[in-house]
């Protein structure tokens, strides 16, 4: 591991985990804006998510996040700020979003818990 990777890891507030496939995430610029579904939820933590999506997310943007497919609730809503964004192939952007208010640990566990049928 390089020094840079080590420094980046130490900045994390909470452990990132892979999300279950049935979790769906949408983002919009404001509560009434056009919703965009993320193409891939790469990982999740209490403090944020890493996604691959189409759209023009740029560092500093504030967006509304809607997460569905969680066992306890129909929809989890959070406001998040784009911390980093990197363009990828085919018009996709890979981005890290930090929630302004952390998720409860129970919600993160329910989104990352291995399916009993696997």
C-alpha angles and dihedrals in degrees: 000000000000124000090251092053090048092051092048092051092051091056092063115109095199138013117273118227135186113259126230114261094241092064112106124199128193128181134197135178092242139356092277099037129112110283120233120196115222114239093218135011098210098184143336139209136170089269103044154324138255114219144174111217145150116249141069104291111164133180111280096024115137115216140175114242124204117191120191134177095060112139098226100046142026097230134005113204126197138162112231138183122222105242097178136359130188125187115236134185122301098021094299122141123205109209143174115219124192118208115232087217118032122241117248111260090239090061092050091049091050090051095048103034114119115253112254090226094061 
